[in-house]
Amino acid sequence: MESEDLEYSLRGNTLRVYYYMLSRGGSLGVRELQRALGFRSPSAALYHLRKLVEMGLVERNEDGEYRVVREVKVGVLKYFVKLGRLRLPRFLIYAVFNTSLLVSYVILYPQTLTSHNLVALVVGIVSTLVLWYEAYRAYRELP
């Protein structure tokens, strides 16, 4: 499927199923997925799994379990990077880096009330707060 088609098809509960499978790793059965995501019936979970199979993102093995075969970055997943089994928002990495720069500046540079120092502190604090807020928003948008 093309990127636009995937973007359109991979949303709602289908995105929840895909994200759960990505974060869990390995293969899982229909009933296990149903219980984990709180679907009312196994047929609802099966519907979303079949949809993911049609998209080429998931495959069914001979045991009747499903596993992710292709990882795509669409929707909210665009804003996350994978570090081992963790998925972190890119903004979190930027926020940690910016915070460490700000703390280093405050510790290493003599703090006086000059205009240059005040501007540097204001810019550092505002940019750090914005990055932390964006990282928080990215986490909240996860399915």
C-alpha positions as CSV (number, residue, x, y, z in Angstrom):
1,M,0.0,0.0,0.0
2,E,1.1,3.6,-0.6
3,S,1.8,5.9,2.3
4,E,-1.4,7.9,1.9
5,D,-3.5,4.7,1.8
6,L,-1.8,3.4,4.9
7,E,-2.3,6.8,6.6
8,Y,-6.0,6.6,5.9
9,S,-6.5,2.9,6.8
10,L,-4.3,2.8,9.9
11,R,-6.3,4.7,12.4
12,G,-8.7,4.2,15.3
13,N,-8.8,0.7,16.7
14,T,-6.7,-0.7,13.8
15,L,-3.9,1.7,14.9
16,R,-4.4,0.6,18.5
17,V,-4.0,-3.0,17.5
18,Y,-1.0,-2.3,15.4
19,Y,0.7,-0.2,18.1
20,Y,0.0,-2.9,20.7
21,M,1.6,-5.5,18.5
22,L,4.6,-3.3,17.9
23,S,5.2,-2.5,21.5
24,R,4.5,-6.1,22.7
25,G,6.7,-7.8,20.1
26,G,6.4,-11.5,19.2
27,S,3.2,-13.1,18.0
28,L,-0.2,-13.2,19.6
29,G,-3.6,-14.8,19.2
30,V,-6.9,-13.3,18.5
31,R,-8.3,-13.9,22.1
32,E,-5.2,-12.6,23.7
33,L,-5.5,-9.4,21.7
34,Q,-9.2,-9.2,22.5
35,R,-8.5,-9.3,26.2
36,A,-5.6,-7.0,26.1
37,L,-7.4,-4.2,24.2
38,G,-10.8,-4.8,25.8
39,F,-12.8,-5.7,22.6
40,R,-16.2,-7.2,23.2
41,S,-15.7,-10.2,21.0
42,P,-12.8,-12.0,19.3
43,S,-14.4,-11.1,15.9
44,A,-13.7,-7.4,16.5
45,A,-10.0,-8.2,17.1
46,L,-9.9,-10.6,14.1
47,Y,-11.4,-7.9,11.9
48,H,-8.5,-5.5,12.7
49,L,-5.9,-8.2,12.4
50,R,-7.2,-9.1,8.9
51,K,-7.2,-5.5,8.0
52,L,-3.5,-5.3,9.0
53,V,-2.8,-8.5,7.0
54,E,-4.4,-6.9,3.9
55,M,-2.1,-3.9,4.4
56,G,0.9,-6.1,4.5
57,L,1.9,-5.1,8.1
58,V,1.0,-8.3,9.9
59,E,1.1,-11.9,8.9
60,R,-0.5,-15.1,10.3
61,N,1.7,-18.0,11.1
62,E,0.8,-21.7,10.9
63,D,-0.2,-21.7,14.6
64,G,-2.9,-19.2,13.9
65,E,-1.1,-16.4,15.7
66,Y,-0.2,-13.0,14.2
67,R,3.0,-11.0,14.2
68,V,4.2,-7.7,12.8
69,V,6.3,-8.1,9.6
70,R,6.6,-4.5,8.6
71,E,6.9,-1.3,10.6
72,V,5.6,1.9,9.2
73,K,5.7,5.4,10.6
74,V,2.2,6.9,10.0
75,G,0.0,9.1,12.1
76,V,1.3,9.7,15.6
77,L,4.0,7.0,15.1
78,K,5.9,9.5,13.0
79,Y,6.9,11.4,16.1
80,F,8.5,8.4,17.8
81,V,11.9,6.8,17.6
82,K,12.7,3.2,18.6
83,L,15.4,2.5,21.1
84,G,15.4,-1.3,21.6
85,R,11.9,-2.1,22.8
86,L,11.2,1.5,23.9
87,R,9.4,4.0,21.7
88,L,10.2,7.5,22.7
89,P,9.0,10.8,21.3
90,R,11.6,12.7,19.4
91,F,10.7,15.7,21.4
92,L,11.7,13.9,24.6
93,I,15.2,13.5,23.3
94,Y,15.4,17.1,22.3
95,A,14.0,18.2,25.7
96,V,16.6,16.2,27.6
97,F,19.4,17.7,25.5
98,N,18.1,21.2,25.8
99,T,17.6,20.8,29.6
100,S,21.1,19.6,30.0
101,L,22.4,22.6,28.0
102,L,20.4,25.0,30.2
103,V,21.6,23.4,33.4
104,S,25.2,23.4,32.1
105,Y,24.9,27.1,31.3
106,V,23.6,28.0,34.7
107,I,26.3,26.0,36.5
108,L,29.3,26.9,34.3
109,Y,28.6,30.5,33.4
110,P,28.7,33.3,36.0
111,Q,25.1,34.4,36.5
112,T,24.9,38.2,36.4
113,L,22.0,40.5,35.6
114,T,23.4,41.6,32.2
115,S,21.0,41.7,29.3
116,H,22.9,38.9,27.4
117,N,22.6,36.6,30.4
118,L,18.9,37.3,30.9
119,V,18.1,36.8,27.2
120,A,20.0,33.5,27.2
121,L,18.2,32.3,30.3
122,V,14.7,33.3,29.0
123,V,15.4,31.6,25.6
124,G,16.7,28.5,27.3
125,I,13.8,28.2,29.7
126,V,11.1,28.9,27.1
127,S,12.5,26.5,24.6
128,T,13.0,23.8,27.2
129,L,9.4,24.2,28.4
130,V,8.1,24.0,24.9
131,L,10.0,20.8,24.1
132,W,8.8,19.1,27.3
133,Y,5.3,20.1,26.6
134,E,5.5,18.7,23.0
135,A,7.0,15.4,24.4
136,Y,4.1,15.2,26.8
137,R,1.6,15.8,24.0
138,A,3.1,13.1,21.8
139,Y,2.8,10.6,24.6
140,R,-0.9,11.5,25.1
141,E,-1.7,11.0,21.4
142,L,-0.6,7.4,21.5
143,P,-3.4,4.9,20.8
